[in-house]
Amino acid sequence: MWRALAAAAAAVAVAVVVAARPAAATDPYAFFDWDVGYVTAAPLGVKQQVIGINGKFPGPTVNISTNWNVVVNVLNDLDEPLLITWNGIQHRKNCWQDGVLGTNCPIPSGWNWTYEFQVKDQIGSFFYFPSTGLQRAAGGYGGVVVNNRDVIAVPFGRPDGDITIFIGDWYNKNHTDLRKMLDSGKDLGMPDGVLINGKGPYRYNDSLVPAGIEYETINVDPGKTYRIRVHNVGTSTSLNFRIQGHNMVLVETEGSYTTQQNYTNLDVHVGQSYSFLVTTDQNASSDYYVVASARMVNDTVWRRVAGVAVLRYSNSGGGPARSPTLPRTSSTSPSP
């Protein structure tokens, strides 16, 4: 008798599991294949090895929506172990996918590992990066955008475009040399510069920026509103971010919508991510600087540690109107 009851109970349990599967299957899957390896680049004019993904530096943006399942197959083509961590993703009930020592074993050189997780009930702006061996100082990072589901209202109008900007301090030494310095008890010292989207600064000053540096140009249309996601992907330097002549409305930080506040500039510390709404409402007779400069440092000594990109209107009439004030070490400034 009891065996019959147990068999019946087991049948019901199986039926419940099978019935639950179609509901889980309604959440979409996004699949990615990444080959993580070294790429030769010279973001500040000095050739060095950086960490790229599928040959690109920075890596691709993971663009998904709330509750999607993410599957990322990572092949480690570096000459040392690798872990990718997903900064800000909660990893509910699957912390072993978080890509940090203690929950994940590193991927050996020449091997692959498939990360699989769900961005359950999350929205917002995040980024991923290599979490071991100071590899983050060599790149290997990229954005994670988690969009709202269509049925969920967003507390601001739909932007006309979405732009991701990575800012971060940068050293001309390879990450292996920097790691040896730390292991021997030495300080890394002042960075050699600041990168914006993996590129060096626009030559706003001939004495501070050498010729031939490739810089980032952000193309926009006049009279539009853009959501700009800013991530500090550096190793140790807090940066002040601003866009010359433009207000920035803070609307989200790392998965939480904020009280909307206008800023002329904002400090972005290492590991932080912010979303701004920026309206291209300025005169298009010139381009505008996008600046990330070191904060809480000696202005005179750290003067060259600044990233400068160019915001260019589609009907722009020419180069930047005036040089930016560098560096900016005053406090973060909301605008009226």
Residue pairs with C-beta under 8 A, 6 or more apart in sequence:
27 67
27 68
27 69
27 118
28 65
28 68
28 69
29 68
29 69
29 70
29 71
30 62
30 64
30 68
30 69
30 70
30 71
31 71
31 72
31 73
32 60
32 62
32 70
32 71
32 72
32 73
33 72
33 73
33 75
34 53
34 54
34 59
34 60
34 72
34 73
34 74
34 75
35 53
35 54
35 55
35 75
35 77
36 51
36 52
36 53
36 74
36 75
36 76
36 77
36 78
36 82
36 84
36 130
36 140
37 51
37 52
37 55
37 77
37 78
38 49
38 50
38 51
38 52
38 77
38 78
39 49
39 50
39 51
39 52
39 55
39 56
39 57
39 139
40 47
40 48
40 49
40 50
41 47
41 48
41 49
41 50
41 57
41 198
42 48
43 50
43 170
43 193
43 195
43 198
43 199
43 200
43 213
43 214
44 170
44 172
44 192
44 193
44 195
44 200
44 213
45 200
45 210
45 212
45 213
46 172
46 192
48 172
48 173
48 174
49 138
49 174
50 57
50 138
50 139
50 198
51 57
51 78
51 130
51 135
51 138
51 139
51 140
51 175
52 59
52 139
52 140
53 59
53 60
53 140
53 142
54 60
57 139
57 198
58 139
58 141
58 142
58 143
58 166
58 197
58 198
58 233
59 128
59 139
59 140
59 141
59 142
60 142
61 142
61 143
61 144
61 145
61 164
62 70
62 72
62 128
62 142
62 143
62 144
62 145
63 145
63 147
64 70
64 119
64 144
64 145
64 146
64 147
65 119
65 146
65 147
65 148
65 149
66 119
66 120
66 121
66 122
66 123
66 146
66 147
66 148
66 149
66 152
67 118
67 119
67 120
67 121
67 149
68 118
68 119
68 146
69 116
69 117
69 118
70 115
70 116
70 117
70 118
70 119
71 114
71 115
71 116
72 84
72 114
72 115
72 116
73 112
73 113
73 114
73 115
74 82
74 84
74 107
74 112
74 113
74 114
74 115
75 111
75 112
76 82
76 107
76 108
76 109
76 110
76 111
76 112
76 113
77 109
77 110
78 109
78 135
79 109
80 109
80 133
80 135
81 106
81 107
81 108
81 109
81 132
81 133
82 106
82 107
82 109
82 130
82 132
82 135
82 140
83 99
83 100
83 101
83 104
83 106
83 107
83 130
83 131
83 132
84 99
84 115
84 128
84 129
84 130
84 131
84 140
85 98
85 99
85 100
85 128
85 129
85 130
85 131
86 97
86 98
86 99
86 115
86 117
86 126
86 128
86 144
87 126
87 127
87 128
87 129
87 144
87 271
87 273
88 124
88 126
88 127
88 144
88 254
88 255
88 273
89 98
89 117
89 119
89 122
89 126
89 144
90 119
90 120
90 122
91 97
91 98
91 117
92 118
92 120
94 116
94 117
94 118
95 103
96 103
96 104
97 104
97 115
97 116
97 117
98 104
99 115
99 128
99 131
100 131
101 131
101 132
104 113
106 132
107 113
119 146
122 146
122 255
123 146
123 147
123 148
123 152
123 252
123 255
124 146
124 252
124 253
124 254
124 255
124 256
124 273
124 275
125 143
125 144
125 145
125 146
125 164
125 229
125 231
125 252
125 253
125 254
125 255
125 273
125 274
125 275
126 143
126 144
126 145
126 146
126 254
126 255
126 273
127 141
127 142
127 143
127 144
127 166
127 231
127 233
127 273
128 141
128 142
128 144
129 136
129 140
129 141
129 233
130 136
130 138
130 140
130 141
133 175
133 179
134 175
134 178
134 179
134 182
134 235
135 175
136 175
136 233
136 235
137 170
137 171
137 175
137 178
137 235
138 174
138 175
139 198
141 166
141 231
141 233
143 164
143 166
143 229
143 231
145 162
145 164
145 229
146 255
148 154
154 257
155 251
155 257
155 260
156 249
156 251
156 260
156 277
157 225
159 225
159 226
159 227
159 277
160 221
160 224
160 225
160 226
161 220
161 224
161 226
161 227
162 226
162 227
162 229
163 218
163 226
163 227
163 228
163 229
164 197
164 228
164 229
164 231
165 196
165 197
165 218
165 228
165 229
165 230
165 231
165 290
165 309
166 195
166 196
166 197
166 198
166 231
166 233
167 194
167 195
167 196
167 230
167 231
167 232
167 233
167 234
167 239
167 241
167 268
167 292
167 307
168 194
168 195
168 232
168 233
168 234
168 235
168 237
168 239
168 270
169 191
169 193
169 194
169 234
169 235
169 236
169 237
169 239
169 294
169 305
170 191
170 192
170 193
170 194
170 195
170 234
171 178
171 188
171 191
171 192
172 192
178 188
181 187
181 188
182 188
188 235
188 236
190 301
190 302
190 305
191 234
191 236
191 237
191 294
191 305
192 305
193 200
193 201
193 304
193 305
193 306
193 307
194 201
194 234
194 237
194 239
194 292
194 293
194 294
194 305
194 306
194 307
195 307
196 215
196 216
196 290
196 292
196 307
196 308
196 309
197 216
197 309
198 216
199 213
199 214
199 215
199 216
199 309
200 209
200 213
200 214
200 215
200 307
201 209
201 213
201 215
201 306
201 307
201 308
201 309
202 209
202 213
202 215
202 289
202 308
202 309
202 310
202 320
203 209
203 210
203 211
203 213
203 215
204 289
204 308
204 320
204 323
204 324
204 326
205 323
205 326
208 303
208 304
208 306
209 304
209 308
215 308
215 309
215 310
216 290
216 309
216 310
217 309
217 310
217 312
218 290
218 309
218 310
218 311
218 312
219 312
219 314
220 226
220 280
220 311
220 312
220 313
220 314
221 280
221 313
221 314
222 280
222 281
222 284
222 313
222 314
222 315
223 279
223 280
223 281
224 279
224 280
225 277
225 278
225 279
225 280
226 277
226 278
226 279
226 280
227 251
227 275
227 276
227 277
228 243
228 248
228 275
228 276
228 277
228 278
229 273
229 274
229 275
230 241
230 268
230 273
230 274
230 275
230 276
231 268
231 272
231 273
232 238
232 239
232 268
232 269
232 270
232 271
232 272
232 273
234 270
235 270
236 270
237 270
237 294
237 295
237 297
237 305
238 267
238 268
238 269
238 270
238 294
238 295
238 296
239 267
239 268
239 269
239 292
239 293
239 294
239 295
239 307
240 265
240 266
240 267
240 268
240 291
240 292
240 293
240 294
240 295
240 327
240 328
240 329
240 332
241 265
241 266
241 267
241 268
241 291
241 292
242 248
242 264
242 265
242 266
242 290
242 291
242 328
243 278
243 288
243 289
243 290
243 291
243 311
244 288
244 289
244 290
244 291
244 311
244 320
244 321
244 324
245 282
245 288
245 321
246 278
246 279
246 280
246 281
246 282
246 288
246 311
247 262
247 263
247 264
247 278
247 279
247 335
248 262
248 263
248 264
248 265
248 266
248 276
248 277
248 278
249 260
249 261
249 262
249 263
249 276
249 277
249 278
250 258
250 260
250 261
250 262
250 263
250 266
250 274
250 275
250 276
251 257
251 258
251 260
251 275
251 276
251 277
252 258
252 274
252 275
253 272
253 273
253 274
253 275
254 272
254 273
261 334
262 334
262 335
262 336
263 276
263 332
263 333
263 334
263 335
264 333
264 334
264 335
265 328
265 332
265 333
266 274
266 276
266 332
267 295
267 332
268 274
268 292
280 313
282 288
282 313
284 313
284 315
284 316
284 317
285 316
285 317
285 318
285 321
286 316
286 317
286 318
286 319
286 320
286 321
287 310
287 311
287 312
287 313
287 316
287 318
287 319
287 320
287 321
288 310
288 311
288 312
288 320
288 321
289 308
289 309
289 310
289 311
289 320
289 324
290 308
290 309
290 310
290 311
291 306
291 307
291 308
291 309
291 324
291 326
291 328
292 306
292 307
293 305
293 306
293 307
293 326
293 327
293 328
294 302
294 305
294 306
294 327
294 329
295 327
295 328
295 329
296 329
297 305
297 327
297 329
299 327
299 329
302 327
303 326
303 327
305 327
306 326
306 327
308 324
308 326
310 320
